[in-house]
Amino acid sequence: MMDEVTAALTMDQLLALNTRSVDEQASATLIARGWLAGIGLD
């Protein structure tokens, strides 16, 4: 699974995930689960 995550996670996506954590005050777990589901790794 780590290879798939590493291949899919770009710097732009990482910045977007960080922005969500700040703007929405969402938990890292919630954000990560959503992102993983979005790339088909849920």
HTML snippet that shows the backbone in 3Dmol.js (N, CA, C, O; Angstrom):
<script src="https://3Dmol.org/build/3Dmol-min.js"></script>
<div id="view" style="width:600px;height:400px;position:relative"></div>
<script>
const pdb = `
ATOM      1  N   MET A   1       0.816  -1.193   0.000  1.00  0.00           N
ATOM      2  CA  MET A   1       0.000   0.000   0.000  1.00  0.00           C
ATOM      3  C   MET A   1       0.866   1.266   0.000  1.00  0.00           C
ATOM      4  O   MET A   1       0.475   2.277  -0.584  1.00  0.00           O
ATOM      5  N   MET A   2       2.010   1.223   0.632  1.00  0.00           N
ATOM      6  CA  MET A   2       2.862   2.414   0.692  1.00  0.00           C
ATOM      7  C   MET A   2       3.320   2.854  -0.695  1.00  0.00           C
ATOM      8  O   MET A   2       3.413   4.051  -0.967  1.00  0.00           O
ATOM      9  N   ASP A   3       3.604   1.900  -1.565  1.00  0.00           N
ATOM     10  CA  ASP A   3       4.029   2.257  -2.921  1.00  0.00           C
ATOM     11  C   ASP A   3       2.931   3.009  -3.661  1.00  0.00           C
ATOM     12  O   ASP A   3       3.201   3.979  -4.369  1.00  0.00           O
ATOM     13  N   GLU A   4       1.688   2.555  -3.493  1.00  0.00           N
ATOM     14  CA  GLU A   4       0.561   3.218  -4.148  1.00  0.00           C
ATOM     15  C   GLU A   4       0.356   4.629  -3.608  1.00  0.00           C
ATOM     16  O   GLU A   4       0.075   5.560  -4.363  1.00  0.00           O
ATOM     17  N   VAL A   5       0.498   4.776  -2.311  1.00  0.00           N
ATOM     18  CA  VAL A   5       0.346   6.097  -1.693  1.00  0.00           C
ATOM     19  C   VAL A   5       1.455   7.029  -2.158  1.00  0.00           C
ATOM     20  O   VAL A   5       1.198   8.172  -2.538  1.00  0.00           O
ATOM     21  N   THR A   6       2.671   6.544  -2.128  1.00  0.00           N
ATOM     22  CA  THR A   6       3.811   7.352  -2.548  1.00  0.00           C
ATOM     23  C   THR A   6       3.676   7.782  -4.007  1.00  0.00           C
ATOM     24  O   THR A   6       3.995   8.918  -4.355  1.00  0.00           O
ATOM     25  N   ALA A   7       3.209   6.882  -4.847  1.00  0.00           N
ATOM     26  CA  ALA A   7       3.053   7.189  -6.265  1.00  0.00           C
ATOM     27  C   ALA A   7       1.935   8.204  -6.500  1.00  0.00           C
ATOM     28  O   ALA A   7       2.008   9.003  -7.433  1.00  0.00           O
ATOM     29  N   ALA A   8       0.911   8.174  -5.664  1.00  0.00           N
ATOM     30  CA  ALA A   8      -0.263   9.024  -5.881  1.00  0.00           C
ATOM     31  C   ALA A   8      -0.157  10.399  -5.219  1.00  0.00           C
ATOM     32  O   ALA A   8      -0.801  11.347  -5.669  1.00  0.00           O
ATOM     33  N   LEU A   9       0.637  10.519  -4.169  1.00  0.00           N
ATOM     34  CA  LEU A   9       0.676  11.761  -3.396  1.00  0.00           C
ATOM     35  C   LEU A   9       1.680  12.748  -3.981  1.00  0.00           C
ATOM     36  O   LEU A   9       2.892  12.547  -3.907  1.00  0.00           O
ATOM     37  N   THR A  10       1.150  13.809  -4.556  1.00  0.00           N
ATOM     38  CA  THR A  10       2.001  14.864  -5.110  1.00  0.00           C
ATOM     39  C   THR A  10       2.136  15.991  -4.091  1.00  0.00           C
ATOM     40  O   THR A  10       1.403  16.036  -3.103  1.00  0.00           O
ATOM     41  N   MET A  11       3.060  16.883  -4.332  1.00  0.00           N
ATOM     42  CA  MET A  11       3.234  18.023  -3.439  1.00  0.00           C
ATOM     43  C   MET A  11       1.977  18.884  -3.423  1.00  0.00           C
ATOM     44  O   MET A  11       1.578  19.372  -2.366  1.00  0.00           O
ATOM     45  N   ASP A  12       1.356  19.074  -4.568  1.00  0.00           N
ATOM     46  CA  ASP A  12       0.116  19.863  -4.624  1.00  0.00           C
ATOM     47  C   ASP A  12      -0.988  19.218  -3.789  1.00  0.00           C
ATOM     48  O   ASP A  12      -1.726  19.911  -3.089  1.00  0.00           O
ATOM     49  N   GLN A  13      -1.099  17.900  -3.862  1.00  0.00           N
ATOM     50  CA  GLN A  13      -2.111  17.208  -3.070  1.00  0.00           C
ATOM     51  C   GLN A  13      -1.797  17.313  -1.580  1.00  0.00           C
ATOM     52  O   GLN A  13      -2.698  17.514  -0.766  1.00  0.00           O
ATOM     53  N   LEU A  14      -0.548  17.180  -1.232  1.00  0.00           N
ATOM     54  CA  LEU A  14      -0.149  17.297   0.165  1.00  0.00           C
ATOM     55  C   LEU A  14      -0.479  18.686   0.710  1.00  0.00           C
ATOM     56  O   LEU A  14      -0.967  18.817   1.833  1.00  0.00           O
ATOM     57  N   LEU A  15      -0.214  19.711  -0.081  1.00  0.00           N
ATOM     58  CA  LEU A  15      -0.562  21.065   0.334  1.00  0.00           C
ATOM     59  C   LEU A  15      -2.069  21.241   0.477  1.00  0.00           C
ATOM     60  O   LEU A  15      -2.532  21.915   1.397  1.00  0.00           O
ATOM     61  N   ALA A  16      -2.830  20.642  -0.425  1.00  0.00           N
ATOM     62  CA  ALA A  16      -4.291  20.722  -0.347  1.00  0.00           C
ATOM     63  C   ALA A  16      -4.809  20.015   0.902  1.00  0.00           C
ATOM     64  O   ALA A  16      -5.727  20.507   1.557  1.00  0.00           O
ATOM     65  N   LEU A  17      -4.230  18.874   1.232  1.00  0.00           N
ATOM     66  CA  LEU A  17      -4.634  18.162   2.443  1.00  0.00           C
ATOM     67  C   LEU A  17      -4.312  18.995   3.685  1.00  0.00           C
ATOM     68  O   LEU A  17      -5.113  19.061   4.617  1.00  0.00           O
ATOM     69  N   ASN A  18      -3.167  19.613   3.695  1.00  0.00           N
ATOM     70  CA  ASN A  18      -2.786  20.473   4.817  1.00  0.00           C
ATOM     71  C   ASN A  18      -3.723  21.669   4.929  1.00  0.00           C
ATOM     72  O   ASN A  18      -4.123  22.047   6.031  1.00  0.00           O
ATOM     73  N   THR A  19      -4.071  22.259   3.805  1.00  0.00           N
ATOM     74  CA  THR A  19      -4.999  23.392   3.804  1.00  0.00           C
ATOM     75  C   THR A  19      -6.338  22.985   4.393  1.00  0.00           C
ATOM     76  O   THR A  19      -6.928  23.735   5.171  1.00  0.00           O
ATOM     77  N   ARG A  20      -6.825  21.802   4.032  1.00  0.00           N
ATOM     78  CA  ARG A  20      -8.088  21.311   4.611  1.00  0.00           C
ATOM     79  C   ARG A  20      -7.987  21.199   6.119  1.00  0.00           C
ATOM     80  O   ARG A  20      -8.925  21.550   6.834  1.00  0.00           O
ATOM     81  N   SER A  21      -6.857  20.713   6.607  1.00  0.00           N
ATOM     82  CA  SER A  21      -6.718  20.535   8.056  1.00  0.00           C
ATOM     83  C   SER A  21      -6.774  21.873   8.780  1.00  0.00           C
ATOM     84  O   SER A  21      -7.283  21.960   9.897  1.00  0.00           O
ATOM     85  N   VAL A  22      -6.253  22.907   8.148  1.00  0.00           N
ATOM     86  CA  VAL A  22      -6.259  24.242   8.755  1.00  0.00           C
ATOM     87  C   VAL A  22      -7.614  24.911   8.572  1.00  0.00           C
ATOM     88  O   VAL A  22      -8.202  25.399   9.538  1.00  0.00           O
ATOM     89  N   ASP A  23      -8.111  24.937   7.340  1.00  0.00           N
ATOM     90  CA  ASP A  23      -9.351  25.652   7.036  1.00  0.00           C
ATOM     91  C   ASP A  23     -10.584  24.989   7.653  1.00  0.00           C
ATOM     92  O   ASP A  23     -11.456  25.673   8.189  1.00  0.00           O
ATOM     93  N   GLU A  24     -10.654  23.675   7.578  1.00  0.00           N
ATOM     94  CA  GLU A  24     -11.832  22.949   8.051  1.00  0.00           C
ATOM     95  C   GLU A  24     -11.683  22.445   9.482  1.00  0.00           C
ATOM     96  O   GLU A  24     -12.652  21.989  10.088  1.00  0.00           O
ATOM     97  N   GLN A  25     -10.469  22.527  10.020  1.00  0.00           N
ATOM     98  CA  GLN A  25     -10.171  21.968  11.339  1.00  0.00           C
ATOM     99  C   GLN A  25     -10.561  20.490  11.409  1.00  0.00           C
ATOM    100  O   GLN A  25     -10.973  19.987  12.454  1.00  0.00           O
ATOM    101  N   ALA A  26     -10.418  19.805  10.265  1.00  0.00           N
ATOM    102  CA  ALA A  26     -10.730  18.377  10.200  1.00  0.00           C
ATOM    103  C   ALA A  26      -9.542  17.583  10.741  1.00  0.00           C
ATOM    104  O   ALA A  26      -8.396  18.028  10.671  1.00  0.00           O
ATOM    105  N   SER A  27      -9.833  16.416  11.272  1.00  0.00           N
ATOM    106  CA  SER A  27      -8.765  15.576  11.812  1.00  0.00           C
ATOM    107  C   SER A  27      -7.941  14.975  10.673  1.00  0.00           C
ATOM    108  O   SER A  27      -8.429  14.796   9.557  1.00  0.00           O
ATOM    109  N   ALA A  28      -6.701  14.675  10.979  1.00  0.00           N
ATOM    110  CA  ALA A  28      -5.817  14.050   9.990  1.00  0.00           C
ATOM    111  C   ALA A  28      -6.384  12.709   9.542  1.00  0.00           C
ATOM    112  O   ALA A  28      -6.266  12.344   8.372  1.00  0.00           O
ATOM    113  N   THR A  29      -6.993  11.981  10.459  1.00  0.00           N
ATOM    114  CA  THR A  29      -7.580  10.686  10.124  1.00  0.00           C
ATOM    115  C   THR A  29      -8.701  10.841   9.109  1.00  0.00           C
ATOM    116  O   THR A  29      -8.753  10.107   8.122  1.00  0.00           O
ATOM    117  N   LEU A  30      -9.585  11.779   9.341  1.00  0.00           N
ATOM    118  CA  LEU A  30     -10.705  12.017   8.428  1.00  0.00           C
ATOM    119  C   LEU A  30     -10.208  12.438   7.047  1.00  0.00           C
ATOM    120  O   LEU A  30     -10.698  11.950   6.028  1.00  0.00           O
ATOM    121  N   ILE A  31      -9.252  13.330   7.019  1.00  0.00           N
ATOM    122  CA  ILE A  31      -8.698  13.808   5.753  1.00  0.00           C
ATOM    123  C   ILE A  31      -7.992  12.672   5.012  1.00  0.00           C
ATOM    124  O   ILE A  31      -8.190  12.497   3.810  1.00  0.00           O
ATOM    125  N   ALA A  32      -7.181  11.913   5.717  1.00  0.00           N
ATOM    126  CA  ALA A  32      -6.446  10.810   5.092  1.00  0.00           C
ATOM    127  C   ALA A  32      -7.391   9.744   4.558  1.00  0.00           C
ATOM    128  O   ALA A  32      -7.197   9.240   3.452  1.00  0.00           O
ATOM    129  N   ARG A  33      -8.411   9.396   5.335  1.00  0.00           N
ATOM    130  CA  ARG A  33      -9.373   8.388   4.870  1.00  0.00           C
ATOM    131  C   ARG A  33     -10.080   8.854   3.610  1.00  0.00           C
ATOM    132  O   ARG A  33     -10.279   8.072   2.681  1.00  0.00           O
ATOM    133  N   GLY A  34     -10.456  10.114   3.574  1.00  0.00           N
ATOM    134  CA  GLY A  34     -11.111  10.655   2.391  1.00  0.00           C
ATOM    135  C   GLY A  34     -10.203  10.638   1.181  1.00  0.00           C
ATOM    136  O   GLY A  34     -10.629  10.296   0.078  1.00  0.00           O
ATOM    137  N   TRP A  35      -8.961  11.004   1.387  1.00  0.00           N
ATOM    138  CA  TRP A  35      -8.002  11.015   0.280  1.00  0.00           C
ATOM    139  C   TRP A  35      -7.749   9.597  -0.226  1.00  0.00           C
ATOM    140  O   TRP A  35      -7.733   9.359  -1.434  1.00  0.00           O
ATOM    141  N   LEU A  36      -7.552   8.662   0.691  1.00  0.00           N
ATOM    142  CA  LEU A  36      -7.334   7.272   0.299  1.00  0.00           C
ATOM    143  C   LEU A  36      -8.527   6.713  -0.452  1.00  0.00           C
ATOM    144  O   LEU A  36      -8.363   6.003  -1.445  1.00  0.00           O
ATOM    145  N   ALA A  37      -9.714   7.024   0.009  1.00  0.00           N
ATOM    146  CA  ALA A  37     -10.924   6.573  -0.694  1.00  0.00           C
ATOM    147  C   ALA A  37     -10.982   7.188  -2.098  1.00  0.00           C
ATOM    148  O   ALA A  37     -11.403   6.536  -3.053  1.00  0.00           O
ATOM    149  N   GLY A  38     -10.559   8.432  -2.207  1.00  0.00           N
ATOM    150  CA  GLY A  38     -10.573   9.108  -3.488  1.00  0.00           C
ATOM    151  C   GLY A  38      -9.633   8.512  -4.521  1.00  0.00           C
ATOM    152  O   GLY A  38      -9.851   8.659  -5.723  1.00  0.00           O
ATOM    153  N   ILE A  39      -8.591   7.843  -4.055  1.00  0.00           N
ATOM    154  CA  ILE A  39      -7.662   7.201  -4.995  1.00  0.00           C
ATOM    155  C   ILE A  39      -7.888   5.692  -5.051  1.00  0.00           C
ATOM    156  O   ILE A  39      -7.103   4.958  -5.651  1.00  0.00           O
ATOM    157  N   GLY A  40      -8.969   5.239  -4.419  1.00  0.00           N
ATOM    158  CA  GLY A  40      -9.330   3.825  -4.491  1.00  0.00           C
ATOM    159  C   GLY A  40      -8.614   2.910  -3.526  1.00  0.00           C
ATOM    160  O   GLY A  40      -8.539   1.702  -3.754  1.00  0.00           O
ATOM    161  N   LEU A  41      -8.085   3.468  -2.449  1.00  0.00           N
ATOM    162  CA  LEU A  41      -7.371   2.650  -1.466  1.00  0.00           C
ATOM    163  C   LEU A  41      -8.081   2.638  -0.113  1.00  0.00           C
ATOM    164  O   LEU A  41      -7.434   2.637   0.934  1.00  0.00           O
ATOM    165  N   ASP A  42      -9.384   2.628  -0.141  1.00  0.00           N
ATOM    166  CA  ASP A  42     -10.122   2.617   1.128  1.00  0.00           C
ATOM    167  C   ASP A  42     -10.367   1.251   1.600  1.00  0.00           C
ATOM    168  O   ASP A  42     -10.975   1.062   2.653  1.00  0.00           O
TER     169      ASP A  42
END
`;
const viewer = $3Dmol.createViewer("view");
viewer.addModel(pdb, "pdb");
viewer.setStyle({}, {cartoon: {color: "spectrum"}});
viewer.zoomTo();
viewer.render();
</script>
